[in-house]
C-alpha cells in the first residue's frame, strides 16, 4: 500500500476522505492526517510517505507553501492538491512545484478514482525503476520506462512529465535519453506520434482532424506539416494511397 498524508484544515473534509473513499482498492492508505502545513512537515520529517494530498487554503503554512517545501526537500513525494473552484489559478501556480494533479473539492468519486489510478501507475513505475538502481541494467530500465510511458501517453506528454516520473531534471533526462538511444526525446516522441497517426489513418472511421488531436496536435495544420515532413506525403495522400493498396 502506498502511504498518503492528508492535510486539510476542515475536520469534516478529512473525516470524509479517510472514511468514505475506498483507498485500499486502489492500492493506497491514509497513513495520517493533519490540519496545516506546519504539522505536515513535522510528520514527514519523521515518517515516510508516498503521497501528499493537501488543501490549498490553510493557516500557518498553506498548501502552496507546503508543496514548495516538499518539492525542494522531499521530491520523491508526489503531491496532489485539493482545490476549491475559486482557487483554480492558485492550484495552477502550485504545478511548478511538482504537483502531479489537483482535485476540485469536495472531490467527486470518479475524479478521485481517475487521479489516484493514474498516480498508482506512476508510483509502480517509479518503484520498478528505483528497485534496479545500482545494477548494470539501471540505464536500460530508465530508457524502457521512458519509452513505455511515451507509448501510453503520447497524446499528452512533456519532458517535464517524464522528468518528474524518473526524478531527474528535464535537461539531464534529455541528455541521458540522447546519450543512451542516439535520438533526441522530441524526435522520438514525433516518431511515436507519426506511427500512431499512420495506423489511425488506415481506419476510415477517423477524420484527419480527429487523428490530429488523438496524437497530440491541437492544430491540424501543424499535424499535417509534421506528418508530411516525416512521411513525405500529407495525411490525405497517405490515406488515399492506403485505400488504393487495399482495393488492389
N, C-alpha and C positions, 0 to 999 in steps of 0.2 A: 504494500500500500504506500502511495506517495502521501507525504505529510503536508497538510495545509495549516497555515497560521491565518486565522480570520481576525480582521481588525475593523471595527466599526463602533462609533460612539453610541449607537442606538441599540439598547439591550434586546429589544424585540426583534430587530433585524438579525442579530447574532443568534438568538434562540431559534428563529425560523430557519435560517440557513443550516444550522447544526442539526436540527431535528426533522426537517421536512423535505430534505433532498437526499436521494439515495447515493451518497458519495461512494460507498463500498462497491456498488455495481459498476462504477466507472474506474475503480482502482485507487480511490483516494480516501483519506480520513481527515477529519478536523482534529489536529493534534492539540490545539489550544486556541483560545480567543481572548482578545483584549480590546480596550476601548479607545486607545490612542497610539500614535506612532512611537512615542517615548517608551511605553511599556512593550510595544512590539520589538523594538531594538534591544531592550533588556532581555527579552525571551530569546531572541535569535542569537544573542551573544553566548548563550549557554545551551541552546538546544538546536539540533539540525532540523531544518525543514526543506521541503522541495518547492513549495508554492506559497506566495503571499497573496491573499485575497483581501484587498483593503478598500475602504471607503475613501473618498477624496476629502470631504469637509469634516474635519475633526479638530478638537482642541489640542493644545500643546505642540505636537508635530502632526501636520496634516498629511494626507495621502501622497501629495506631490513631493513634499519634503522627505517622506519615508521612502518613496520609490527612488528618489535621487540617491539617498544614502545606501540603499540596498544595491543599486546599480554600481556604486563606487566601491563598496566594501564586500559585498556578497553576490557577485554577479552570476553565481551558479544557481541562485534562487530565481524562479520565474514568477513575475508579478502580474496579477490580474486586477484591474481597477473596477470598483463598484461606483457607478456614477448616476446622479440624478440627472434628469433631462437638461436642466439649466446649467449643469456642469460639463456639458459636452465639449466645449472648447478647452476647458481645463483638463479633461481627460486626454484630449489630443496632445496637449502640451506634455503630458506625462509619457507619451510614447517614446520621446527621445531619451528617456531614462531606462530603456529596455523593457518597458511594459509590453507584454505579449498580446493582451486583449483587454477589452473593457465590457462590462455588463451594465445595462441601464436598470436601475432599481425600479421595482422591487425584485427584478430578476425572474423572467418567465422561464418555466421549466424547459421549454425547447431550446431557448437561448443558452441557458446554463449547461444543458446536455451537450450542445454543439461545441461550446467553448472548451469544456473540460474533456470531451472526447478527443478533440484536436490536440489539446495540451498533453493528454496521456500518450498519444503517438509521438509527440516531440520528446517527451521525457524518456520514453522507451528507447528512442533513437540515441539520445544523449547517453543513456546508460550503456547501450551496446558499444558506442564509440569509446567511452572512457574506461570501460572494463578491459579494453585491449590496449590501452595506453602503456607504453613501455615495451611492447612486444615488437618484433620485426614487421608485423602486419599492420601497425598503427596507421601509417600513411595510407595504405590500401583501404583500410576501414573508413578513414575520413573521406577519401575520394568516393568510395561506394555509397556512403551516407549522403554526400552531396548529390551524386547522380540520381539516387533513389528519390531524394526529396524533389529534385527538379522534375523527374518523371511524374511525380504525384501532384505537383503544384505549379506546373509550367505556365498556367494561365495567369497566376497572380503570385509573383515571387520577386524578390530583390536580393541583392548581395547582402544587404543588412539582415534579412531573414535568416540566411544561411550562417552568417557570422554569429548571430545570436544563438542559433542551434548548436554550432560547433564550438562556441565560446572562444572565438577568435575575433580580432578586429577585421573589418571589411578589407582593408588594404592587405593585411597579412594573408587572409584567406584567398584573395585574388592572386597574390604572388604564389602562394602554396599550390593552388589549382593549376596555374600555368606551368609551374616547375614540374609537377608530377604528371600532367597529362599532355603538355606541349600545346595546349589550346587555351585561349582566353575564356574566362567564365561567360562573358557576354556572347562570344561566338558559339560556345557550347549550348547556351540557352536558346539562341536563334536556331541552331541545328535541330534541337528537340521540337521547337515550335513548328518549324517548317515540315518536319517529318509527320507530326501530328496533323498539320493542316492538309498535307497531301493525302493522308489516309481519309480524312473527312471529306475531301473533295470527290472521292470515289463513291461517297454516299450522297445521292441526289436529293435526299430529304433535307439537307442543309443548304441554306442560302450562303453565298460567299460572305456577306456582311456578318452573318451569324458565326461562321467559322472564324472570322477575324477576331471577334470578341472571345470566343471559346479558347483561342490560343494566346490571348493576352494583348491584343491590339484593339484599343478603343476606337482608333481612327482607321477605317477600311483602306484609305489611301496609303497609309504607312504600311499596312499589311501587304497590299498589292506590290508596293515598291520593294519591300524586303523579299517577298516571295519571288519576284522576277529576278532580283539580284542573285538569289540562291539557286533557282532552277533554270533561269534563262528565259522563262515564259511567264505570262500572267496566270493567276488562278483560273480565269475563264478559259484561257488557251489550254491549260493543263487538264481541265475538266473535259473540254471538247476532245482532246487527244485520248484521254482515258475512255471516253464514251465510244469513240471510233474504234479503239482497240477491242473493246468489249463486244461491239457489233461484229467485228471480224472473227 
